[in-house]
Amino acid sequence: MYLHITKPAIDILIAIFALVLFSPILLMTAAAILIEDGRPILFVHERAGKGGKSFQIFKFRSMGKGSAIVESAKATTLRVTRVGAVIRRLNIDELPQLFNVLRQDMSIVGPRPGLLTQTDLHAIRRANGAIDFLPGITGLAQIKSYDGMTTEAKAAFDGEYAKSVSLITDIKIILSTFLYFLKRPPTY
């Protein structure tokens, strides 16, 4: 019952509340990106979702126009805009994913959506059952380590989450995510 009724309802309520609460930040961020580097404001990209099916993820654009699309750990050589550096540091670039939650492409808590090209990650998630869950804005792997985690370690945490998903687990991850915001983010 939790996975099919309660969790989606909680996701939608949290997303609506957060979008209303953060609407001034969303509007200011959109304006800052537009002023500094023009359109597009959002970075929209195909990611692997539940069952390995692709969906479009929404993020505020933090890289300069025409930047390559790579895994976060490999993004150190890409040009981050001045606004992009700030919104990444404050994790504001992730806020548009609340719209993905409303669309039910994502959940608040779940495995982070991987790039379609990360076939090794998807294979491990398929084997450990994590592929059967909606990807999340936050997840067990994100609260355990911020940067430099191997694909195998990330997928192992995703599998651990898949085996223990519950309201209590999700609440613990959400609360731990607030501590995560205090950590220094990776350098891009």
Order of alpha helices (4+ residues) and beta strands (2+ residues): alpha-alpha-beta-beta-alpha-alpha-beta-beta-alpha-beta-alpha-alpha-alpha
